[in-house]
Amino acid sequence: MTIRLELRKKLFTFEQPLSLKQALIELQLPSDSYLAMRNGELITEDQILRHDDEVKLIAVISGG
């Protein structure tokens, strides 16, 4: 059983439960630059990711 995070068609896996914030730190990604969707719902960085979770990370783009 694993936790799967997808970013731009790349798959990252974790074996132990952790928060979204911890996962982003592990991947060296700034939390303010990504939105996370689990089962079609937006989740916050304090959410705990558990076995069999599939999370899609979406880069936030801004411009002027």
mmCIF file of the N, C-alpha and C atoms, coordinates in Angstrom:
data_MODEL
# 
_entry.id   MODEL 
# 
loop_
_atom_site.group_PDB 
_atom_site.id 
_atom_site.type_symbol 
_atom_site.label_atom_id 
_atom_site.label_alt_id 
_atom_site.label_comp_id 
_atom_site.label_asym_id 
_atom_site.label_entity_id 
_atom_site.label_seq_id 
_atom_site.pdbx_PDB_ins_code 
_atom_site.Cartn_x 
_atom_site.Cartn_y 
_atom_site.Cartn_z 
_atom_site.occupancy 
_atom_site.B_iso_or_equiv 
_atom_site.pdbx_formal_charge 
_atom_site.auth_seq_id 
_atom_site.auth_comp_id 
_atom_site.auth_asym_id 
_atom_site.auth_atom_id 
_atom_site.pdbx_PDB_model_num 
ATOM 1   N N  . MET A 1 1  ? 0.843   -1.183 0.000   1.00 0.00 ? 1  MET A N  1 
ATOM 2   C CA . MET A 1 1  ? 0.000   0.000  0.000   1.00 0.00 ? 1  MET A CA 1 
ATOM 3   C C  . MET A 1 1  ? 0.883   1.240  0.000   1.00 0.00 ? 1  MET A C  1 
ATOM 4   N N  . THR A 1 2  ? 0.569   2.151  -0.888  1.00 0.00 ? 2  THR A N  1 
ATOM 5   C CA . THR A 1 2  ? 1.373   3.349  -0.994  1.00 0.00 ? 2  THR A CA 1 
ATOM 6   C C  . THR A 1 2  ? 0.493   4.581  -1.177  1.00 0.00 ? 2  THR A C  1 
ATOM 7   N N  . ILE A 1 3  ? 1.112   5.718  -0.990  1.00 0.00 ? 3  ILE A N  1 
ATOM 8   C CA . ILE A 1 3  ? 0.503   7.009  -1.262  1.00 0.00 ? 3  ILE A CA 1 
ATOM 9   C C  . ILE A 1 3  ? 1.118   7.484  -2.575  1.00 0.00 ? 3  ILE A C  1 
ATOM 10  N N  . ARG A 1 4  ? 0.286   7.927  -3.495  1.00 0.00 ? 4  ARG A N  1 
ATOM 11  C CA . ARG A 1 4  ? 0.780   8.348  -4.797  1.00 0.00 ? 4  ARG A CA 1 
ATOM 12  C C  . ARG A 1 4  ? 0.454   9.811  -5.046  1.00 0.00 ? 4  ARG A C  1 
ATOM 13  N N  . LEU A 1 5  ? 1.486   10.571 -5.428  1.00 0.00 ? 5  LEU A N  1 
ATOM 14  C CA . LEU A 1 5  ? 1.311   11.964 -5.823  1.00 0.00 ? 5  LEU A CA 1 
ATOM 15  C C  . LEU A 1 5  ? 1.731   12.088 -7.282  1.00 0.00 ? 5  LEU A C  1 
ATOM 16  N N  . GLU A 1 6  ? 0.880   12.746 -8.063  1.00 0.00 ? 6  GLU A N  1 
ATOM 17  C CA . GLU A 1 6  ? 1.174   12.937 -9.481  1.00 0.00 ? 6  GLU A CA 1 
ATOM 18  C C  . GLU A 1 6  ? 1.399   14.414 -9.751  1.00 0.00 ? 6  GLU A C  1 
ATOM 19  N N  . LEU A 1 7  ? 2.489   14.710 -10.445 1.00 0.00 ? 7  LEU A N  1 
ATOM 20  C CA . LEU A 1 7  ? 2.803   16.079 -10.849 1.00 0.00 ? 7  LEU A CA 1 
ATOM 21  C C  . LEU A 1 7  ? 3.319   16.037 -12.270 1.00 0.00 ? 7  LEU A C  1 
ATOM 22  N N  . ARG A 1 8  ? 2.602   16.648 -13.164 1.00 0.00 ? 8  ARG A N  1 
ATOM 23  C CA . ARG A 1 8  ? 2.989   16.706 -14.585 1.00 0.00 ? 8  ARG A CA 1 
ATOM 24  C C  . ARG A 1 8  ? 3.334   15.329 -15.138 1.00 0.00 ? 8  ARG A C  1 
ATOM 25  N N  . LYS A 1 9  ? 2.468   14.381 -14.899 1.00 0.00 ? 9  LYS A N  1 
ATOM 26  C CA . LYS A 1 9  ? 2.593   13.001 -15.376 1.00 0.00 ? 9  LYS A CA 1 
ATOM 27  C C  . LYS A 1 9  ? 3.753   12.230 -14.759 1.00 0.00 ? 9  LYS A C  1 
ATOM 28  N N  . LYS A 1 10 ? 4.385   12.799 -13.715 1.00 0.00 ? 10 LYS A N  1 
ATOM 29  C CA . LYS A 1 10 ? 5.392   12.071 -12.947 1.00 0.00 ? 10 LYS A CA 1 
ATOM 30  C C  . LYS A 1 10 ? 4.721   11.565 -11.679 1.00 0.00 ? 10 LYS A C  1 
ATOM 31  N N  . LEU A 1 11 ? 5.045   10.343 -11.294 1.00 0.00 ? 11 LEU A N  1 
ATOM 32  C CA . LEU A 1 11 ? 4.432   9.736  -10.125 1.00 0.00 ? 11 LEU A CA 1 
ATOM 33  C C  . LEU A 1 11 ? 5.462   9.615  -9.009  1.00 0.00 ? 11 LEU A C  1 
ATOM 34  N N  . PHE A 1 12 ? 5.101   10.102 -7.829  1.00 0.00 ? 12 PHE A N  1 
ATOM 35  C CA . PHE A 1 12 ? 5.945   10.012 -6.638  1.00 0.00 ? 12 PHE A CA 1 
ATOM 36  C C  . PHE A 1 12 ? 5.196   9.168  -5.616  1.00 0.00 ? 12 PHE A C  1 
ATOM 37  N N  . THR A 1 13 ? 5.890   8.309  -4.912  1.00 0.00 ? 13 THR A N  1 
ATOM 38  C CA . THR A 1 13 ? 5.226   7.437  -3.944  1.00 0.00 ? 13 THR A CA 1 
ATOM 39  C C  . THR A 1 13 ? 5.839   7.588  -2.559  1.00 0.00 ? 13 THR A C  1 
ATOM 40  N N  . PHE A 1 14 ? 5.002   7.375  -1.566  1.00 0.00 ? 14 PHE A N  1 
ATOM 41  C CA . PHE A 1 14 ? 5.412   7.380  -0.158  1.00 0.00 ? 14 PHE A CA 1 
ATOM 42  C C  . PHE A 1 14 ? 4.818   6.141  0.485   1.00 0.00 ? 14 PHE A C  1 
ATOM 43  N N  . GLU A 1 15 ? 5.554   5.547  1.397   1.00 0.00 ? 15 GLU A N  1 
ATOM 44  C CA . GLU A 1 15 ? 5.106   4.318  2.050   1.00 0.00 ? 15 GLU A CA 1 
ATOM 45  C C  . GLU A 1 15 ? 4.424   4.568  3.392   1.00 0.00 ? 15 GLU A C  1 
ATOM 46  N N  . GLN A 1 16 ? 4.711   5.701  4.027   1.00 0.00 ? 16 GLN A N  1 
ATOM 47  C CA . GLN A 1 16 ? 4.171   5.993  5.354   1.00 0.00 ? 16 GLN A CA 1 
ATOM 48  C C  . GLN A 1 16 ? 3.198   7.172  5.287   1.00 0.00 ? 16 GLN A C  1 
ATOM 49  N N  . PRO A 1 17 ? 2.167   7.184  6.119   1.00 0.00 ? 17 PRO A N  1 
ATOM 50  C CA . PRO A 1 17 ? 1.272   8.337  6.173   1.00 0.00 ? 17 PRO A CA 1 
ATOM 51  C C  . PRO A 1 17 ? 2.056   9.610  6.523   1.00 0.00 ? 17 PRO A C  1 
ATOM 52  N N  . LEU A 1 18 ? 1.679   10.711 5.894   1.00 0.00 ? 18 LEU A N  1 
ATOM 53  C CA . LEU A 1 18 ? 2.311   12.000 6.157   1.00 0.00 ? 18 LEU A CA 1 
ATOM 54  C C  . LEU A 1 18 ? 1.361   13.084 5.693   1.00 0.00 ? 18 LEU A C  1 
ATOM 55  N N  . SER A 1 19 ? 1.635   14.308 6.113   1.00 0.00 ? 19 SER A N  1 
ATOM 56  C CA . SER A 1 19 ? 0.775   15.417 5.697   1.00 0.00 ? 19 SER A CA 1 
ATOM 57  C C  . SER A 1 19 ? 1.170   15.844 4.284   1.00 0.00 ? 19 SER A C  1 
ATOM 58  N N  . LEU A 1 20 ? 0.271   16.534 3.629   1.00 0.00 ? 20 LEU A N  1 
ATOM 59  C CA . LEU A 1 20 ? 0.582   17.057 2.306   1.00 0.00 ? 20 LEU A CA 1 
ATOM 60  C C  . LEU A 1 20 ? 1.790   17.984 2.396   1.00 0.00 ? 20 LEU A C  1 
ATOM 61  N N  . LYS A 1 21 ? 1.857   18.792 3.430   1.00 0.00 ? 21 LYS A N  1 
ATOM 62  C CA . LYS A 1 21 ? 2.987   19.703 3.601   1.00 0.00 ? 21 LYS A CA 1 
ATOM 63  C C  . LYS A 1 21 ? 4.303   18.930 3.698   1.00 0.00 ? 21 LYS A C  1 
ATOM 64  N N  . GLN A 1 22 ? 4.317   17.841 4.468   1.00 0.00 ? 22 GLN A N  1 
ATOM 65  C CA . GLN A 1 22 ? 5.519   17.020 4.584   1.00 0.00 ? 22 GLN A CA 1 
ATOM 66  C C  . GLN A 1 22 ? 5.909   16.427 3.231   1.00 0.00 ? 22 GLN A C  1 
ATOM 67  N N  . ALA A 1 23 ? 4.928   15.990 2.463   1.00 0.00 ? 23 ALA A N  1 
ATOM 68  C CA . ALA A 1 23 ? 5.205   15.418 1.138   1.00 0.00 ? 23 ALA A CA 1 
ATOM 69  C C  . ALA A 1 23 ? 5.821   16.474 0.221   1.00 0.00 ? 23 ALA A C  1 
ATOM 70  N N  . LEU A 1 24 ? 5.271   17.685 0.245   1.00 0.00 ? 24 LEU A N  1 
ATOM 71  C CA . LEU A 1 24 ? 5.821   18.755 -0.582  1.00 0.00 ? 24 LEU A CA 1 
ATOM 72  C C  . LEU A 1 24 ? 7.247   19.100 -0.177  1.00 0.00 ? 24 LEU A C  1 
ATOM 73  N N  . ILE A 1 25 ? 7.529   19.088 1.112   1.00 0.00 ? 25 ILE A N  1 
ATOM 74  C CA . ILE A 1 25 ? 8.890   19.337 1.594   1.00 0.00 ? 25 ILE A CA 1 
ATOM 75  C C  . ILE A 1 25 ? 9.825   18.245 1.094   1.00 0.00 ? 25 ILE A C  1 
ATOM 76  N N  . GLU A 1 26 ? 9.388   16.992 1.205   1.00 0.00 ? 26 GLU A N  1 
ATOM 77  C CA . GLU A 1 26 ? 10.197  15.859 0.724   1.00 0.00 ? 26 GLU A CA 1 
ATOM 78  C C  . GLU A 1 26 ? 10.523  16.006 -0.761  1.00 0.00 ? 26 GLU A C  1 
ATOM 79  N N  . LEU A 1 27 ? 9.569   16.512 -1.526  1.00 0.00 ? 27 LEU A N  1 
ATOM 80  C CA . LEU A 1 27 ? 9.758   16.677 -2.970  1.00 0.00 ? 27 LEU A CA 1 
ATOM 81  C C  . LEU A 1 27 ? 10.423  18.011 -3.317  1.00 0.00 ? 27 LEU A C  1 
ATOM 82  N N  . GLN A 1 28 ? 10.726  18.797 -2.303  1.00 0.00 ? 28 GLN A N  1 
ATOM 83  C CA . GLN A 1 28 ? 11.342  20.120 -2.459  1.00 0.00 ? 28 GLN A CA 1 
ATOM 84  C C  . GLN A 1 28 ? 10.496  21.035 -3.345  1.00 0.00 ? 28 GLN A C  1 
ATOM 85  N N  . LEU A 1 29 ? 9.186   21.034 -3.076  1.00 0.00 ? 29 LEU A N  1 
ATOM 86  C CA . LEU A 1 29 ? 8.244   21.876 -3.798  1.00 0.00 ? 29 LEU A CA 1 
ATOM 87  C C  . LEU A 1 29 ? 7.650   22.903 -2.843  1.00 0.00 ? 29 LEU A C  1 
ATOM 88  N N  . PRO A 1 30 ? 7.610   24.173 -3.227  1.00 0.00 ? 30 PRO A N  1 
ATOM 89  C CA . PRO A 1 30 ? 7.003   25.192 -2.365  1.00 0.00 ? 30 PRO A CA 1 
ATOM 90  C C  . PRO A 1 30 ? 5.486   25.024 -2.301  1.00 0.00 ? 30 PRO A C  1 
ATOM 91  N N  . SER A 1 31 ? 4.950   24.974 -1.096  1.00 0.00 ? 31 SER A N  1 
ATOM 92  C CA . SER A 1 31 ? 3.519   24.699 -0.924  1.00 0.00 ? 31 SER A CA 1 
ATOM 93  C C  . SER A 1 31 ? 2.629   25.797 -1.496  1.00 0.00 ? 31 SER A C  1 
ATOM 94  N N  . ASP A 1 32 ? 3.137   27.010 -1.606  1.00 0.00 ? 32 ASP A N  1 
ATOM 95  C CA . ASP A 1 32 ? 2.299   28.091 -2.138  1.00 0.00 ? 32 ASP A CA 1 
ATOM 96  C C  . ASP A 1 32 ? 2.245   28.089 -3.670  1.00 0.00 ? 32 ASP A C  1 
ATOM 97  N N  . SER A 1 33 ? 2.927   27.145 -4.301  1.00 0.00 ? 33 SER A N  1 
ATOM 98  C CA . SER A 1 33 ? 2.946   27.071 -5.764  1.00 0.00 ? 33 SER A CA 1 
ATOM 99  C C  . SER A 1 33 ? 2.108   25.935 -6.337  1.00 0.00 ? 33 SER A C  1 
ATOM 100 N N  . TYR A 1 34 ? 1.443   25.165 -5.446  1.00 0.00 ? 34 TYR A N  1 
ATOM 101 C CA . TYR A 1 34 ? 0.690   23.995 -5.906  1.00 0.00 ? 34 TYR A CA 1 
ATOM 102 C C  . TYR A 1 34 ? -0.646  23.865 -5.190  1.00 0.00 ? 34 TYR A C  1 
ATOM 103 N N  . LEU A 1 35 ? -1.636  23.402 -5.934  1.00 0.00 ? 35 LEU A N  1 
ATOM 104 C CA . LEU A 1 35 ? -2.907  22.978 -5.370  1.00 0.00 ? 35 LEU A CA 1 
ATOM 105 C C  . LEU A 1 35 ? -2.906  21.460 -5.393  1.00 0.00 ? 35 LEU A C  1 
ATOM 106 N N  . ALA A 1 36 ? -3.598  20.850 -4.454  1.00 0.00 ? 36 ALA A N  1 
ATOM 107 C CA . ALA A 1 36 ? -3.657  19.391 -4.389  1.00 0.00 ? 36 ALA A CA 1 
ATOM 108 C C  . ALA A 1 36 ? -5.106  18.932 -4.427  1.00 0.00 ? 36 ALA A C  1 
ATOM 109 N N  . MET A 1 37 ? -5.360  17.932 -5.256  1.00 0.00 ? 37 MET A N  1 
ATOM 110 C CA . MET A 1 37 ? -6.698  17.358 -5.398  1.00 0.00 ? 37 MET A CA 1 
ATOM 111 C C  . MET A 1 37 ? -6.641  15.883 -5.019  1.00 0.00 ? 37 MET A C  1 
ATOM 112 N N  . ARG A 1 38 ? -7.542  15.480 -4.120  1.00 0.00 ? 38 ARG A N  1 
ATOM 113 C CA . ARG A 1 38 ? -7.682  14.076 -3.739  1.00 0.00 ? 38 ARG A CA 1 
ATOM 114 C C  . ARG A 1 38 ? -9.138  13.703 -3.966  1.00 0.00 ? 38 ARG A C  1 
ATOM 115 N N  . ASN A 1 39 ? -9.365  12.692 -4.781  1.00 0.00 ? 39 ASN A N  1 
ATOM 116 C CA . ASN A 1 39 ? -10.728 12.248 -5.103  1.00 0.00 ? 39 ASN A CA 1 
ATOM 117 C C  . ASN A 1 39 ? -11.587 13.398 -5.613  1.00 0.00 ? 39 ASN A C  1 
ATOM 118 N N  . GLY A 1 40 ? -10.992 14.271 -6.417  1.00 0.00 ? 40 GLY A N  1 
ATOM 119 C CA . GLY A 1 40 ? -11.741 15.376 -7.006  1.00 0.00 ? 40 GLY A CA 1 
ATOM 120 C C  . GLY A 1 40 ? -11.994 16.546 -6.079  1.00 0.00 ? 40 GLY A C  1 
ATOM 121 N N  . GLU A 1 41 ? -11.438 16.507 -4.866  1.00 0.00 ? 41 GLU A N  1 
ATOM 122 C CA . GLU A 1 41 ? -11.636 17.590 -3.904  1.00 0.00 ? 41 GLU A CA 1 
ATOM 123 C C  . GLU A 1 41 ? -10.311 18.249 -3.556  1.00 0.00 ? 41 GLU A C  1 
ATOM 124 N N  . LEU A 1 42 ? -10.344 19.558 -3.455  1.00 0.00 ? 42 LEU A N  1 
ATOM 125 C CA . LEU A 1 42 ? -9.175  20.321 -3.057  1.00 0.00 ? 42 LEU A CA 1 
ATOM 126 C C  . LEU A 1 42 ? -8.847  20.019 -1.599  1.00 0.00 ? 42 LEU A C  1 
ATOM 127 N N  . ILE A 1 43 ? -7.563  19.767 -1.303  1.00 0.00 ? 43 ILE A N  1 
ATOM 128 C CA . ILE A 1 43 ? -7.164  19.525 0.091   1.00 0.00 ? 43 ILE A CA 1 
ATOM 129 C C  . ILE A 1 43 ? -6.114  20.550 0.499   1.00 0.00 ? 43 ILE A C  1 
ATOM 130 N N  . THR A 1 44 ? -6.010  20.772 1.797   1.00 0.00 ? 44 THR A N  1 
ATOM 131 C CA . THR A 1 44 ? -5.042  21.722 2.341   1.00 0.00 ? 44 THR A CA 1 
ATOM 132 C C  . THR A 1 44 ? -3.792  20.989 2.792   1.00 0.00 ? 44 THR A C  1 
ATOM 133 N N  . GLU A 1 45 ? -2.741  21.755 3.018   1.00 0.00 ? 45 GLU A N  1 
ATOM 134 C CA . GLU A 1 45 ? -1.449  21.132 3.340   1.00 0.00 ? 45 GLU A CA 1 
ATOM 135 C C  . GLU A 1 45 ? -1.422  20.450 4.706   1.00 0.00 ? 45 GLU A C  1 
ATOM 136 N N  . ASP A 1 46 ? -2.393  20.694 5.553   1.00 0.00 ? 46 ASP A N  1 
ATOM 137 C CA . ASP A 1 46 ? -2.423  20.017 6.851   1.00 0.00 ? 46 ASP A CA 1 
ATOM 138 C C  . ASP A 1 46 ? -3.145  18.665 6.791   1.00 0.00 ? 46 ASP A C  1 
ATOM 139 N N  . GLN A 1 47 ? -3.713  18.323 5.633   1.00 0.00 ? 47 GLN A N  1 
ATOM 140 C CA . GLN A 1 47 ? -4.394  17.035 5.469   1.00 0.00 ? 47 GLN A CA 1 
ATOM 141 C C  . GLN A 1 47 ? -3.382  15.888 5.518   1.00 0.00 ? 47 GLN A C  1 
ATOM 142 N N  . ILE A 1 48 ? -3.748  14.828 6.206   1.00 0.00 ? 48 ILE A N  1 
ATOM 143 C CA . ILE A 1 48 ? -2.891  13.645 6.293   1.00 0.00 ? 48 ILE A CA 1 
ATOM 144 C C  . ILE A 1 48 ? -3.182  12.741 5.101   1.00 0.00 ? 48 ILE A C  1 
ATOM 145 N N  . LEU A 1 49 ? -2.124  12.350 4.421   1.00 0.00 ? 49 LEU A N  1 
ATOM 146 C CA . LEU A 1 49 ? -2.234  11.417 3.305   1.00 0.00 ? 49 LEU A CA 1 
ATOM 147 C C  . LEU A 1 49 ? -2.043  10.017 3.860   1.00 0.00 ? 49 LEU A C  1 
ATOM 148 N N  . ARG A 1 50 ? -2.913  9.112  3.433   1.00 0.00 ? 50 ARG A N  1 
ATOM 149 C CA . ARG A 1 50 ? -2.902  7.744  3.950   1.00 0.00 ? 50 ARG A CA 1 
ATOM 150 C C  . ARG A 1 50 ? -2.753  6.747  2.810   1.00 0.00 ? 50 ARG A C  1 
ATOM 151 N N  . HIS A 1 51 ? -2.564  5.486  3.187   1.00 0.00 ? 51 HIS A N  1 
ATOM 152 C CA . HIS A 1 51 ? -2.382  4.428  2.201   1.00 0.00 ? 51 HIS A CA 1 
ATOM 153 C C  . HIS A 1 51 ? -3.496  4.442  1.162   1.00 0.00 ? 51 HIS A C  1 
ATOM 154 N N  . ASP A 1 52 ? -3.109  4.243  -0.060  1.00 0.00 ? 52 ASP A N  1 
ATOM 155 C CA . ASP A 1 52 ? -3.994  4.191  -1.233  1.00 0.00 ? 52 ASP A CA 1 
ATOM 156 C C  . ASP A 1 52 ? -4.539  5.546  -1.657  1.00 0.00 ? 52 ASP A C  1 
ATOM 157 N N  . ASP A 1 53 ? -4.097  6.646  -1.029  1.00 0.00 ? 53 ASP A N  1 
ATOM 158 C CA . ASP A 1 53 ? -4.489  7.971  -1.505  1.00 0.00 ? 53 ASP A CA 1 
ATOM 159 C C  . ASP A 1 53 ? -3.790  8.252  -2.829  1.00 0.00 ? 53 ASP A C  1 
ATOM 160 N N  . GLU A 1 54 ? -4.523  8.876  -3.728  1.00 0.00 ? 54 GLU A N  1 
ATOM 161 C CA . GLU A 1 54 ? -3.965  9.349  -4.989  1.00 0.00 ? 54 GLU A CA 1 
ATOM 162 C C  . GLU A 1 54 ? -4.229  10.837 -5.052  1.00 0.00 ? 54 GLU A C  1 
ATOM 163 N N  . VAL A 1 55 ? -3.156  11.616 -5.109  1.00 0.00 ? 55 VAL A N  1 
ATOM 164 C CA . VAL A 1 55 ? -3.253  13.066 -5.066  1.00 0.00 ? 55 VAL A CA 1 
ATOM 165 C C  . VAL A 1 55 ? -2.624  13.631 -6.327  1.00 0.00 ? 55 VAL A C  1 
ATOM 166 N N  . LYS A 1 56 ? -3.344  14.558 -6.959  1.00 0.00 ? 56 LYS A N  1 
ATOM 167 C CA . LYS A 1 56 ? -2.819  15.215 -8.139  1.00 0.00 ? 56 LYS A CA 1 
ATOM 168 C C  . LYS A 1 56 ? -2.411  16.624 -7.739  1.00 0.00 ? 56 LYS A C  1 
ATOM 169 N N  . LEU A 1 57 ? -1.153  16.968 -8.032  1.00 0.00 ? 57 LEU A N  1 
ATOM 170 C CA . LEU A 1 57 ? -0.640  18.310 -7.743  1.00 0.00 ? 57 LEU A CA 1 
ATOM 171 C C  . LEU A 1 57 ? -0.771  19.145 -8.999  1.00 0.00 ? 57 LEU A C  1 
ATOM 172 N N  . ILE A 1 58 ? -1.287  20.344 -8.838  1.00 0.00 ? 58 ILE A N  1 
ATOM 173 C CA . ILE A 1 58 ? -1.517  21.248 -9.954  1.00 0.00 ? 58 ILE A CA 1 
ATOM 174 C C  . ILE A 1 58 ? -0.747  22.538 -9.684  1.00 0.00 ? 58 ILE A C  1 
ATOM 175 N N  . ALA A 1 59 ? 0.145   22.889 -10.602 1.00 0.00 ? 59 ALA A N  1 
ATOM 176 C CA . ALA A 1 59 ? 0.937   24.111 -10.441 1.00 0.00 ? 59 ALA A CA 1 
ATOM 177 C C  . ALA A 1 59 ? 0.039   25.329 -10.569 1.00 0.00 ? 59 ALA A C  1 
ATOM 178 N N  . VAL A 1 60 ? 0.238   26.285 -9.664  1.00 0.00 ? 60 VAL A N  1 
ATOM 179 C CA . VAL A 1 60 ? -0.507  27.535 -9.699  1.00 0.00 ? 60 VAL A CA 1 
ATOM 180 C C  . VAL A 1 60 ? 0.299   28.507 -10.551 1.00 0.00 ? 60 VAL A C  1 
ATOM 181 N N  . ILE A 1 61 ? -0.375  29.076 -11.551 1.00 0.00 ? 61 ILE A N  1 
ATOM 182 C CA . ILE A 1 61 ? 0.301   29.994 -12.466 1.00 0.00 ? 61 ILE A CA 1 
ATOM 183 C C  . ILE A 1 61 ? -0.351  31.365 -12.306 1.00 0.00 ? 61 ILE A C  1 
ATOM 184 N N  . SER A 1 62 ? 0.482   32.370 -12.156 1.00 0.00 ? 62 SER A N  1 
ATOM 185 C CA . SER A 1 62 ? -0.051  33.735 -12.082 1.00 0.00 ? 62 SER A CA 1 
ATOM 186 C C  . SER A 1 62 ? 0.753   34.626 -13.021 1.00 0.00 ? 62 SER A C  1 
ATOM 187 N N  . GLY A 1 63 ? 0.171   35.680 -13.387 1.00 0.00 ? 63 GLY A N  1 
ATOM 188 C CA . GLY A 1 63 ? 0.857   36.603 -14.283 1.00 0.00 ? 63 GLY A CA 1 
ATOM 189 C C  . GLY A 1 63 ? 0.178   37.946 -14.289 1.00 0.00 ? 63 GLY A C  1 
ATOM 190 N N  . GLY A 1 64 ? 0.798   38.839 -14.986 1.00 0.00 ? 64 GLY A N  1 
ATOM 191 C CA . GLY A 1 64 ? 0.235   40.170 -14.985 1.00 0.00 ? 64 GLY A CA 1 
ATOM 192 C C  . GLY A 1 64 ? -0.076  40.692 -16.333 1.00 0.00 ? 64 GLY A C  1 
# 
